[in-house]
Amino acid sequence: MIKAGVALAAFLSASTALAAPTLSPVWTDHAVIQRDRPVVVEGTAKPGEKLTGTLGGASASATAAKDGSFALTFPARPASSEPVALTVNGADASSTTVSDLLVGDVWLCGGQSNMEFSTWSSAGGPLAAQNSKDDSLRLLMIPKVSALTPQKDFGGKVAWAPAALDSVKDFSGACYFMARQLRKDLKVPIGAIHSNWGGSQIRAWLNPEGGAKLYGAAAMAQLVQYQKDPLAAVTAFGPEWEKWWTDHAHQAPWDNPDALDWQPVPQISAWGEWKGTPLATNGNGNVWMRRTITLTPQQAKAGGTLNIGLVDDIDMTFVNGHPVGNTSSWSDERHYRIPASYLKAGANEVMVLVTNSYGAGGMESKPDRLSFDLANGASIPLGEGWRYSISKVTDYPPRAPWDGIAGIGVMHNKMISPFGHFALTGAGWYQGESDVGIPGYADRLRELIAGWREQFGSGLRMLVIQLPNWGPTTEHPTASGWAEIRNEEFKAVAADRNAALIPTLDIGENDNLHPLDKLRVGLRMAMGAEGKALPLPVSARRQGGAVVVSFSGIEGGLHTWSSGHAIGVELCGATQESCRYAAATAMGDTLSIVDDGQPATRVRYAWIDSPVVNLYDARALPVPGFELPITQ
């Protein structure tokens, strides 16, 4: 037995000694290396291990740090379709090799569902995918997995693949069409990366530095705290949530449940199945759910776990006025620890605010999944006896820092951070739908861009796809959340010397949140990627009896299709009520607006959710939606 143990120990020791260096997960066969930039290859090895590497004919060396991380830096390489191999050698002759690497331009495409929207689902996409074979166009898909802190691995194995039907059909349509055009125009290898999550807010993509700058150290600490003690994190987040609710509803139902009017819950199921109730036809909004649990003194002293099953989408759960859980996920069952100090003998009130923004909504598990499990092993069924009250508050409460779709950096941590310092030419960002109604988008976009440039290179070219036309139309000037986001996107790009605003006001569909024309989106992205000037408002000034708006990026002058005037132009004073449509005429690279003599401090254009526009340049590129102050 002793000999066998010694042999096993020797085998394990040898295996450990021969462990090959591990490369960061972006380094796989068929990858595209960014041209004209130093090539940084990161990975992990044994702490203190000396490593050497070769990339084509170049060599580099490094020593692994105390945590095992290393970085080999190779000289910049020109674009080349000639495949090269990368080999990293450990100190004990172990090695890791990836091959068939090309050198060209690499682009990251990020955002929510309109960037995620597949090539196959796009107009003309099936034909494009079937004819996509191109060995010099390489694609990389990143799995949709989130994390509370930055990680070194993606949420599953990833692999670069040459463009072909199987790799293209599920890839971002906008990103693929951009990459295909860049291949045609630049004639160098192109790498395109798809890292998107439908419904995500922009703050989910911020790095820790950007998150801390915008939301503070306390919120970032709650992310870490949630990993170790979810109840403590919910307790810390609770006051912010409660203040928001009381400011909007002017009541605190978790402290006084009887302040609400209650109706019996027909059944534990999706609200769409509650026939005869308002929720059967409209499940969007906020609904309080209430259940009274009667406990003996012994049961109350035991504490336990509250199980309320699946909740679509978000819940904020209280027990006797104490916040105990906040989860944003339609696919995760809720299991919340309830300490004995929160309970009492007799009636205990469970209050759950269910917030739903899309689909049926509600508590959707089978009734037998709902229970209160006591620490002593007993269980109290909770599948019946619930009541509900529909709130008049239609806005959505604040999202917790750990929120599954909108938490601070939760998607960056698992879908961006693992790239390490992999060099890129640029990035395309198509997002904003989920941030409508949340002030400060331009600040969040600025921090997103700063974080990506810190990680991928200070020269990163940024393409911001402005939200398309979608939603209701109107005959009168009105407030518009979508127009606000478009304007925030415009402001962020106008303040950035290496960014382009990609207009899409003319290719949306007012009755379809996911317009099918991703080809023109991709073609316009390619124009921005290549540095071609795109229409952008610059200033609005009073000149004589007019307000003149000047633009940059116009080719062949401005044109007003099907009319002698630009439609959707507004003059505004200080309030929304002061806004009115104004006659505007295109004159070269400017737009001349008749001054109607009423107070005007601002010019707005295309300021509704789904505007109809007719102001284009000679390339059929539309002017983006915007607001500008009027100067003298």
GUTI-836891 format. One line per 2 residues: number of its first residue (from 1); their letters; for each residue x, y, z of C-alpha. Coordinates in steps of 0.25 Angstrom, whole numbers. Layout:
<martors>
NUM) A) X/Y/Z  ...
</martors>
This chain:
<martors>
1) MI) 0/0/0  11/9/3
3) KA) 18/7/-10  5/9/-17
5) GV) 3/22/-10  17/27/-13
7) AL) 15/23/-28  2/31/-28
9) AA) 8/43/-22  20/43/-32
11) FL) 9/42/-43  1/54/-38
13) SA) 14/62/-36  19/59/-50
15) ST) 5/62/-56  5/75/-48
17) AL) 19/78/-53  15/76/-68
19) AA) 2/84/-67  3/93/-80
21) PT) 1/108/-79  -14/112/-81
23) LS) -17/123/-90  -28/133/-88
25) PV) -41/127/-95  -41/137/-107
27) WT) -28/130/-112  -33/118/-120
29) DH) -30/112/-134  -35/122/-145
31) AV) -34/134/-137  -32/148/-144
33) IQ) -20/156/-138  -22/171/-138
35) RD) -12/177/-148  -2/188/-145
37) RP) -3/187/-130  6/180/-120
39) VV) 0/166/-118  -2/163/-104
41) VE) -5/148/-101  -10/146/-86
43) GT) -12/133/-78  -9/125/-66
45) AK) 2/116/-61  9/112/-48
47) PG) 13/124/-40  27/128/-43
49) EK) 28/119/-55  37/125/-67
51) LT) 29/124/-80  34/126/-95
53) GT) 25/128/-107  26/128/-122
55) LG) 16/135/-131  21/132/-146
57) GA) 35/136/-146  34/145/-133
59) SA) 38/141/-119  34/147/-105
61) SA) 37/143/-91  30/145/-77
63) TA) 29/140/-63  16/136/-57
65) AK) 12/145/-45  8/140/-31
67) DG) -6/138/-36  -1/130/-48
69) SF) -5/141/-58  5/144/-69
71) AL) 5/153/-82  14/151/-94
73) TF) 16/163/-103  20/161/-117
75) PA) 23/172/-127  12/178/-136
77) RP) 9/170/-149  3/175/-162
79) AS) -9/170/-168  -7/156/-174
81) SE) -16/144/-179  -4/135/-177
83) PV) -7/126/-165  2/126/-153
85) AL) 3/118/-140  4/123/-126
87) TV) 12/114/-116  14/116/-102
89) NG) 24/108/-94  25/105/-79
91) AD) 38/103/-72  37/88/-72
93) AS) 35/87/-87  20/86/-87
95) ST) 13/95/-97  0/100/-103
97) TV) -2/103/-117  -13/110/-125
99) SD) -12/110/-140  -18/116/-153
101) LL) -17/130/-148  -19/142/-157
103) VG) -16/157/-156  -25/168/-159
105) DV) -36/176/-152  -44/171/-140
107) WL) -58/177/-136  -66/175/-124
109) CG) -81/176/-125  -89/178/-113
111) GQ) -103/182/-108  -117/176/-106
113) SN) -127/169/-115  -125/178/-127
115) ME) -110/175/-128  -113/160/-124
117) FS) -123/159/-135  -118/148/-144
119) TW) -114/148/-158  -123/137/-161
121) SS) -135/145/-156  -131/157/-163
123) AG) -137/161/-176  -129/154/-187
125) GP) -122/147/-176  -124/132/-180
127) LA) -118/135/-194  -106/143/-188
129) AQ) -103/132/-178  -104/121/-189
131) NS) -94/129/-197  -85/134/-186
133) KD) -73/124/-188  -60/133/-186
135) DS) -48/127/-179  -43/141/-176
137) LR) -55/146/-169  -55/139/-155
139) LL) -66/140/-144  -67/138/-129
141) MI) -79/136/-121  -79/139/-106
143) PK) -89/131/-97  -99/139/-89
145) VS) -95/137/-75  -94/148/-64
147) AL) -85/149/-52  -84/158/-40
149) TP) -69/160/-41  -59/160/-52
151) QK) -56/146/-57  -45/141/-66
153) DF) -53/130/-73  -66/132/-82
155) GG) -78/124/-78  -75/112/-87
157) KV) -65/108/-97  -63/118/-109
159) AW) -56/116/-122  -53/125/-134
161) AP) -59/120/-147  -58/124/-162
163) AA) -70/130/-168  -80/119/-173
165) LD) -94/115/-171  -93/109/-158
167) SV) -85/120/-152  -92/132/-158
169) KD) -107/128/-157  -108/131/-142
171) FS) -98/142/-142  -102/156/-140
173) GA) -108/161/-153  -104/175/-152
175) CY) -90/171/-148  -88/161/-159
177) FM) -93/170/-170  -83/181/-165
179) AR) -72/171/-165  -75/165/-179
181) QL) -74/179/-184  -61/182/-177
183) RK) -55/170/-184  -60/175/-197
185) DL) -55/189/-195  -42/187/-188
187) KV) -38/173/-193  -31/169/-180
189) PI) -36/158/-171  -47/162/-162
191) GA) -50/157/-148  -64/160/-142
193) IH) -69/157/-128  -83/155/-124
195) SN) -85/158/-109  -100/162/-106
197) WG) -111/160/-97  -126/164/-101
199) GS) -133/173/-91  -120/177/-84
201) QI) -118/191/-78  -105/198/-81
203) RA) -100/198/-67  -99/183/-68
205) WL) -87/185/-77  -79/195/-69
207) NP) -66/191/-63  -64/192/-48
209) EG) -57/206/-50  -69/211/-58
211) GA) -79/205/-48  -72/211/-36
213) KL) -71/225/-43  -86/225/-46
215) YG) -92/217/-35  -82/218/-23
217) AA) -74/209/-15  -86/205/-6
219) AM) -93/199/-18  -81/192/-23
221) AQ) -79/186/-9  -93/180/-9
223) LV) -89/172/-22  -78/165/-14
225) QY) -87/164/-2  -98/157/-9
227) QK) -89/146/-13  -86/143/2
229) DP) -99/147/9  -111/151/0
231) LA) -120/155/12  -109/165/16
233) AV) -108/171/2  -123/172/1
235) TA) -124/178/14  -114/189/10
237) FG) -121/191/-3  -135/192/3
239) PE) -135/206/8  -132/211/-6
241) WE) -143/203/-12  -153/207/-1
243) KW) -150/222/-3  -153/220/-18
245) WT) -166/213/-15  -171/223/-5
247) DH) -167/235/-13  -175/229/-25
249) AH) -187/222/-18  -187/231/-5
251) QA) -189/218/4  -181/207/9
253) PW) -190/194/8  -179/185/14
255) DN) -181/192/27  -196/194/26
257) PD) -202/183/17  -216/187/20
259) AL) -214/200/13  -216/193/0
261) DW) -229/187/-6  -228/172/-7
263) QP) -234/162/-17  -233/147/-15
265) VP) -223/141/-25  -230/132/-35
267) QI) -219/122/-36  -203/122/-35
269) SA) -200/123/-50  -196/133/-60
271) WG) -205/145/-60  -210/142/-74
273) EW) -218/130/-68  -225/139/-58
275) KG) -238/140/-67  -247/151/-63
277) TP) -236/160/-57  -229/172/-63
279) LA) -216/164/-62  -221/154/-72
281) TN) -220/164/-83  -209/174/-78
283) GN) -199/168/-69  -189/179/-70
285) GN) -187/188/-57  -186/185/-42
287) VW) -195/176/-34  -194/173/-19
289) MR) -196/159/-15  -199/156/0
291) RT) -199/143/8  -201/142/23
293) IT) -194/131/30  -198/127/44
295) LT) -187/121/53  -186/115/66
297) PQ) -176/121/76  -167/109/74
299) QA) -168/111/58  -165/126/59
301) KA) -152/123/67  -147/113/57
303) GG) -146/122/45  -146/116/31
305) TL) -146/118/16  -157/125/8
307) NI) -160/118/-5  -168/126/-15
309) GL) -164/119/-28  -162/126/-41
311) VD) -166/140/-42  -167/148/-56
313) DI) -159/157/-56  -155/163/-43
315) DM) -159/162/-29  -156/170/-16
317) TF) -160/162/-5  -163/166/10
319) VN) -166/158/22  -172/166/34
321) GH) -167/179/27  -153/173/26
323) PV) -147/172/11  -142/158/9
325) GN) -141/156/-6  -139/163/-19
327) TS) -137/155/-32  -138/158/-46
329) SW) -140/146/-54  -152/139/-60
331) SD) -145/126/-60  -139/125/-45
333) ER) -148/120/-34  -147/129/-21
335) HY) -142/123/-8  -140/133/2
337) RI) -134/131/16  -143/137/27
339) PA) -136/138/41  -144/136/54
341) SY) -142/150/58  -152/154/46
343) LK) -163/145/51  -173/145/62
345) AG) -183/135/68  -197/137/61
347) AN) -199/144/47  -187/147/39
349) EV) -188/156/26  -181/152/13
351) MV) -182/163/3  -176/161/-11
353) LV) -176/173/-21  -176/166/-35
355) TN) -171/175/-46  -173/171/-60
357) SY) -169/178/-73  -172/168/-84
359) GA) -181/156/-86  -191/149/-76
361) GG) -184/152/-63  -187/146/-49
363) ME) -183/135/-40  -182/124/-50
365) SK) -178/111/-42  -187/100/-39
367) PD) -194/103/-25  -186/91/-19
369) RL) -173/99/-21  -178/110/-11
371) SF) -175/107/3  -169/112/16
373) DL) -158/102/21  -155/103/35
375) AN) -141/101/40  -146/89/49
377) GA) -150/81/36  -165/84/36
379) SI) -171/91/24  -183/100/22
381) PL) -190/99/8  -192/113/2
383) GE) -199/109/-11  -212/115/-7
385) GW) -218/127/1  -211/138/-7
387) RY) -217/152/-9  -213/162/-20
389) SI) -214/177/-22  -211/184/-35
391) SK) -202/197/-32  -205/210/-39
393) VT) -190/212/-40  -186/209/-55
395) DY) -171/212/-54  -161/201/-51
397) PP) -154/201/-37  -139/202/-36
399) RA) -131/190/-40  -122/184/-30
401) PW) -107/184/-33  -107/169/-35
403) DG) -119/169/-44  -119/158/-54
405) IA) -121/167/-66  -118/181/-61
407) GI) -108/179/-50  -95/187/-49
409) GV) -85/181/-58  -91/167/-58
411) MH) -90/164/-73  -76/171/-74
413) NK) -71/162/-63  -74/149/-71
415) MI) -75/154/-85  -65/165/-87
417) SP) -54/163/-75  -49/150/-80
419) FG) -44/156/-93  -33/162/-85
421) HF) -25/172/-93  -28/166/-106
423) AL) -26/177/-116  -38/182/-125
425) TG) -39/192/-136  -53/196/-131
427) AG) -67/193/-125  -81/194/-129
429) WY) -91/197/-118  -106/195/-121
431) QG) -114/197/-108  -123/207/-101
433) ES) -137/201/-102  -136/196/-87
435) DV) -131/209/-82  -143/218/-87
437) GI) -148/226/-75  -135/225/-68
439) PG) -127/238/-67  -112/240/-70
441) YA) -111/230/-82  -100/239/-88
443) DR) -91/238/-75  -93/223/-75
445) LR) -89/222/-90  -77/230/-87
447) EL) -72/221/-76  -75/209/-85
449) IA) -66/214/-96  -55/218/-86
451) GW) -55/204/-80  -54/198/-93
453) RE) -43/207/-98  -36/204/-85
455) QF) -37/189/-88  -36/188/-103
457) GS) -27/200/-106  -28/215/-105
459) GL) -30/216/-121  -43/208/-120
461) RM) -52/213/-131  -67/214/-125
463) LV) -79/212/-134  -92/216/-126
465) IQ) -105/211/-134  -116/221/-131
467) LP) -129/215/-127  -138/213/-139
469) NW) -153/218/-140  -162/209/-132
471) GP) -175/211/-124  -186/221/-125
473) TT) -187/232/-135  -193/246/-132
475) EH) -198/258/-139  -193/268/-128
477) PT) -180/270/-121  -179/261/-109
479) AS) -169/256/-99  -162/243/-104
481) GW) -153/234/-96  -148/228/-109
483) AE) -144/242/-114  -137/245/-101
485) IR) -128/232/-102  -125/236/-117
487) NE) -121/250/-112  -113/244/-101
489) EF) -106/235/-112  -104/248/-120
491) KA) -98/256/-109  -88/244/-105
493) VA) -83/243/-119  -82/258/-122
495) AD) -73/259/-109  -64/248/-115
497) RN) -53/250/-125  -53/235/-129
499) AA) -67/231/-130  -78/231/-140
501) LI) -93/231/-139  -100/221/-148
503) PT) -114/227/-152  -126/217/-153
505) LD) -138/226/-152  -143/222/-166
507) IG) -141/206/-164  -149/203/-152
509) EN) -163/198/-151  -173/205/-142
511) DN) -180/192/-139  -168/183/-138
513) LH) -157/185/-127  -147/177/-135
515) PL) -147/182/-149  -143/172/-160
517) DK) -134/181/-168  -120/179/-161
519) LR) -113/179/-175  -114/195/-176
521) VG) -110/196/-161  -98/187/-164
523) LR) -94/195/-177  -95/208/-169
525) MA) -87/202/-158  -76/199/-168
527) MG) -76/213/-173  -74/218/-159
529) AE) -63/208/-157  -56/212/-169
531) GK) -56/227/-164  -66/232/-174
533) AL) -73/244/-169  -88/242/-165
535) PL) -98/253/-163  -97/260/-150
537) PV) -103/273/-144  -93/283/-140
539) SA) -100/296/-135  -113/304/-136
541) RR) -111/319/-137  -120/331/-139
543) QG) -117/338/-153  -127/349/-157
545) GA) -141/344/-156  -137/329/-156
547) VV) -131/319/-147  -120/312/-155
549) VS) -115/298/-151  -102/294/-157
551) FS) -97/279/-159  -84/272/-162
553) GI) -83/259/-170  -92/263/-181
555) EG) -89/259/-195  -96/266/-207
557) GL) -105/275/-198  -117/272/-190
559) HT) -130/268/-197  -144/268/-192
561) WS) -151/256/-199  -165/257/-204
563) SG) -166/271/-199  -161/285/-200
565) HA) -159/285/-185  -153/276/-174
567) IG) -163/270/-165  -162/267/-151
569) VE) -154/280/-147  -158/287/-134
571) LC) -155/300/-127  -157/299/-112
573) GA) -156/309/-100  -153/304/-86
575) TQ) -165/294/-85  -171/282/-93
577) ES) -183/290/-95  -176/301/-102
579) CR) -171/292/-113  -177/293/-127
581) YA) -174/289/-141  -167/299/-150
583) AA) -165/301/-165  -151/297/-168
585) TA) -144/297/-182  -131/290/-186
587) MG) -120/300/-191  -107/292/-194
589) DT) -101/287/-181  -111/295/-173
591) LS) -125/295/-169  -132/308/-168
593) IV) -144/309/-158  -154/320/-159
595) DD) -154/328/-146  -169/329/-142
597) GQ) -167/340/-132  -170/331/-120
599) PA) -160/328/-109  -150/318/-114
601) TR) -137/313/-107  -136/299/-113
603) VR) -138/292/-127  -142/277/-127
605) YA) -143/268/-139  -151/255/-140
607) WI) -155/256/-125  -165/245/-124
609) DS) -164/230/-122  -166/226/-136
611) PV) -164/238/-145  -166/239/-160
613) VN) -154/246/-166  -150/252/-179
615) LY) -137/259/-177  -125/252/-184
617) DA) -112/255/-191  -109/251/-205
619) RA) -104/237/-200  -118/234/-195
621) LP) -113/235/-181  -123/241/-171
623) VP) -120/252/-161  -121/246/-147
625) GF) -131/251/-136  -125/262/-127
627) EL) -128/274/-119  -119/286/-119
629) PI) -119/299/-111  -121/312/-119
631) TQ) -109/321/-118  -108/336/-123
</martors>
